[in-house]
Amino acid sequence: MAVKKPENLSFEAAIEELDSVVNQLEGGDLPLEDALKKFERGIALARAGQEKLTQAEQRVDILLQADDNAELTPFDTNDD
């Protein structure tokens, strides 16, 4: 099974995999090269999760704006 890019995972899936990576690293029985790869994956998962949280927070802020006359703008999830 191919490993998904962190940005393509749901928030929940990214956090679940990050938890697994942390547990493996805390075990301390990985060879150095494998530990570095796990660490890199963990960093990518953490960043993807943070990005998803930021996007969700922005969406909530937009929805909770007190100004009923505020101009609506499309929410673009693409980073392009």
C-alpha positions as CSV (number, residue, x, y, z in Angstrom):
1,M,0.0,0.0,0.0
2,A,1.4,3.4,-1.0
3,V,2.0,6.0,1.7
4,K,-0.2,9.0,1.3
5,K,1.2,12.5,1.4
6,P,0.4,14.1,4.7
7,E,-1.5,16.9,3.0
8,N,-3.9,14.4,1.4
9,L,-4.8,12.8,4.8
10,S,-7.7,13.8,6.9
11,F,-6.9,15.6,10.1
12,E,-7.8,12.6,12.1
13,A,-5.8,10.2,10.0
14,A,-2.7,12.5,10.2
15,I,-3.0,12.7,14.0
16,E,-3.4,8.9,14.3
17,E,-0.3,8.3,12.1
18,L,1.6,11.0,14.0
19,D,0.8,9.2,17.3
20,S,2.1,5.9,15.8
21,V,5.3,7.6,14.6
22,V,5.9,9.1,18.1
23,N,5.3,5.7,19.8
24,Q,7.8,4.1,17.4
25,L,10.4,6.8,18.0
26,E,9.9,6.7,21.8
27,G,10.5,2.9,21.6
28,G,14.1,3.7,20.9
29,D,14.8,0.5,19.0
30,L,14.9,1.9,15.4
31,P,18.2,2.1,13.5
32,L,19.3,5.8,13.1
33,E,18.3,6.0,9.4
34,D,14.8,4.6,10.1
35,A,14.4,6.9,13.0
36,L,15.3,9.9,10.9
37,K,12.8,8.9,8.2
38,K,10.1,8.5,10.9
39,F,11.1,11.9,12.4
40,E,10.8,13.5,8.9
41,R,7.4,11.9,8.4
42,G,6.3,13.0,11.8
43,I,7.2,16.6,11.1
44,A,5.3,16.5,7.8
45,L,2.3,15.1,9.5
46,A,2.4,17.7,12.3
47,R,2.6,20.5,9.7
48,A,-0.2,19.1,7.6
49,G,-2.4,18.8,10.8
50,Q,-1.5,22.4,11.8
51,E,-2.5,23.6,8.3
52,K,-5.8,21.8,8.5
53,L,-6.5,23.4,11.9
54,T,-5.6,26.8,10.6
55,Q,-8.0,26.4,7.6
56,A,-10.8,25.2,9.9
57,E,-10.2,28.2,12.2
58,Q,-10.4,30.6,9.3
59,R,-13.6,29.0,8.2
60,V,-15.1,29.3,11.7
61,D,-14.0,32.9,11.9
62,I,-15.7,33.7,8.5
63,L,-18.9,32.0,9.7
64,L,-18.9,33.8,13.0
65,Q,-18.4,37.3,11.7
66,A,-20.9,39.7,13.3
67,D,-21.4,41.8,10.2
68,D,-24.4,40.4,8.3
69,N,-23.6,42.6,5.4
70,A,-20.0,41.3,5.0
71,E,-19.1,40.4,1.4
72,L,-18.9,36.7,0.9
73,T,-15.8,35.4,-0.8
74,P,-15.1,31.8,-1.9
75,F,-13.0,29.8,0.4
76,D,-10.1,28.4,-1.6
77,T,-8.3,25.4,-0.1
78,N,-5.7,25.2,-2.8
79,D,-2.3,26.7,-2.1
80,D,-1.7,27.5,-5.8
